[in-house]
Amino acid sequence: MEPQRRSAWHGYLLVVDGLVPAVRRTTQRGEAAAEFAALHAHLDANATAWGLDGLRLLGIATHAHVMHRRGDQDTSLVLLQALARRLFALSRPGRMVR
């Protein structure tokens, strides 16, 4: 697998396996903050490989984090689901990514 597709897959797993469950458990705010930090670090390290998509993904992740901190878990989850879908699309081989 190409490095940029592998990193997109890893980002997808960070969102669906770590961050979404942590956001759903609203009593665990510290856990969600740690998961958001891991996602931001991953996106920061790989954003340039994805071009404009990388910048968009960073923006979506930041907005999801802000919504979570404000107590709006529903909006945060919607944004994280969109983020996960885009990361999944970036990880797929042989697909035209727009």
Sine and cosine of phi, psi and omega as CSV:
sin_phi,cos_phi,sin_psi,cos_psi,sin_omega,cos_omega
0.00,0.00,0.66,-0.76,0.02,-1.00
-0.90,0.44,0.54,-0.84,-0.05,-1.00
-0.84,0.55,-0.66,0.75,-0.04,-1.00
-0.94,0.34,-0.52,0.85,0.07,-1.00
-0.95,0.30,-0.62,0.78,0.03,-1.00
-0.90,0.44,-0.67,0.74,0.01,-1.00
-0.93,0.37,-0.55,0.84,0.08,-1.00
-0.91,0.42,-0.65,0.76,0.03,-1.00
-0.90,0.44,-0.68,0.73,0.03,-1.00
-0.88,0.47,-0.67,0.75,0.06,-1.00
-0.89,0.46,-0.65,0.76,0.06,-1.00
-0.85,0.53,-0.72,0.70,0.00,-1.00
-0.91,0.42,-0.60,0.80,0.07,-1.00
-0.85,0.52,-0.64,0.77,-0.03,-1.00
-0.96,0.29,-0.80,0.60,-0.16,-0.99
-0.98,0.19,-0.51,0.86,-0.03,-1.00
-1.00,-0.06,-0.43,0.90,-0.07,-1.00
-0.91,-0.41,-0.81,0.59,-0.16,-0.99
-0.97,0.24,-0.74,0.67,-0.02,-1.00
-0.86,0.51,-0.74,0.67,0.05,-1.00
-0.87,0.49,-0.59,0.81,0.01,-1.00
-0.92,0.39,-0.62,0.78,0.02,-1.00
-0.93,0.36,-0.59,0.81,0.03,-1.00
-0.91,0.42,-0.52,0.86,0.06,-1.00
-1.00,0.02,0.98,0.19,-0.13,-0.99
-0.88,0.47,-0.29,0.96,0.02,-1.00
-0.97,0.24,-0.23,0.97,-0.05,-1.00
-0.97,-0.23,0.84,0.54,-0.05,-1.00
-0.87,0.50,-0.59,0.81,0.02,-1.00
-0.90,0.43,-0.63,0.78,0.04,-1.00
-0.90,0.44,-0.70,0.71,0.01,-1.00
-0.90,0.44,-0.63,0.78,0.01,-1.00
-0.88,0.47,-0.65,0.76,0.03,-1.00
-0.92,0.40,-0.63,0.78,0.03,-1.00
-0.93,0.38,-0.65,0.76,0.07,-1.00
-0.88,0.47,-0.65,0.76,0.01,-1.00
-0.89,0.46,-0.67,0.74,0.03,-1.00
-0.90,0.43,-0.66,0.75,0.01,-1.00
-0.91,0.42,-0.72,0.70,0.01,-1.00
-0.87,0.49,-0.66,0.75,0.03,-1.00
-0.89,0.46,-0.67,0.74,0.01,-1.00
-0.91,0.42,-0.71,0.70,0.00,-1.00
-0.91,0.41,-0.65,0.76,0.05,-1.00
-0.86,0.52,-0.66,0.75,-0.04,-1.00
-0.95,0.32,-0.42,0.91,-0.13,-0.99
-0.89,-0.46,-0.06,1.00,-0.11,-0.99
-0.85,0.52,-0.63,0.78,-0.05,-1.00
-0.91,0.41,-0.48,0.88,0.02,-1.00
-0.93,0.37,-0.39,0.92,-0.03,-1.00
-0.98,-0.19,0.10,1.00,0.03,-1.00
0.89,0.45,-0.69,-0.73,-0.01,-1.00
-0.89,0.45,-0.51,0.86,0.07,-1.00
-0.85,0.53,-0.62,0.79,0.00,-1.00
-0.88,0.48,-0.68,0.73,0.04,-1.00
-0.91,0.41,-0.65,0.76,0.03,-1.00
-0.89,0.46,-0.68,0.73,-0.01,-1.00
-0.89,0.45,-0.65,0.76,0.07,-1.00
-0.88,0.48,-0.67,0.74,0.02,-1.00
-0.89,0.45,-0.69,0.73,0.01,-1.00
-0.90,0.43,-0.70,0.71,0.00,-1.00
-0.89,0.46,-0.66,0.75,0.01,-1.00
-0.90,0.44,-0.71,0.71,0.00,-1.00
-0.90,0.43,-0.65,0.76,0.04,-1.00
-0.88,0.48,-0.64,0.77,0.01,-1.00
-0.91,0.41,-0.69,0.72,0.02,-1.00
-0.87,0.49,-0.70,0.71,0.00,-1.00
-0.88,0.47,-0.64,0.77,0.03,-1.00
-0.90,0.44,-0.70,0.71,0.00,-1.00
-0.90,0.44,-0.50,0.87,0.03,-1.00
-0.99,0.14,-0.06,1.00,0.03,-1.00
1.00,-0.03,0.13,0.99,-0.01,-1.00
-0.99,-0.12,0.97,0.24,-0.05,-1.00
-0.91,0.41,-0.56,0.83,-0.02,-1.00
-0.88,0.47,-0.75,0.66,0.03,-1.00
-0.91,0.41,-0.64,0.77,0.04,-1.00
-0.86,0.51,-0.70,0.71,0.00,-1.00
-0.91,0.41,-0.62,0.78,0.04,-1.00
-0.88,0.48,-0.71,0.70,0.01,-1.00
-0.90,0.43,-0.65,0.76,0.01,-1.00
-0.92,0.40,-0.57,0.82,0.05,-1.00
-0.92,0.40,-0.65,0.76,0.07,-1.00
-0.90,0.44,-0.67,0.75,0.04,-1.00
-0.87,0.48,-0.71,0.71,0.01,-1.00
-0.89,0.46,-0.67,0.74,0.01,-1.00
-0.88,0.48,-0.66,0.75,-0.02,-1.00
-0.94,0.35,-0.66,0.75,0.05,-1.00
-0.89,0.45,-0.64,0.77,0.04,-1.00
-0.88,0.47,-0.70,0.72,0.02,-1.00
-0.88,0.47,-0.64,0.77,0.02,-1.00
-0.92,0.39,-0.41,0.91,-0.06,-1.00
-1.00,0.06,-0.23,0.97,-0.09,-1.00
-0.98,0.21,0.73,-0.68,0.04,-1.00
-0.97,0.24,0.53,-0.84,0.11,-0.99
0.94,0.34,0.25,0.97,-0.01,-1.00
-0.95,-0.31,0.62,-0.79,0.11,-0.99
-0.97,0.23,0.88,-0.47,-0.05,-1.00
-0.98,-0.19,0.84,-0.54,0.02,-1.00
-0.89,-0.46,0.00,0.00,0.00,0.00
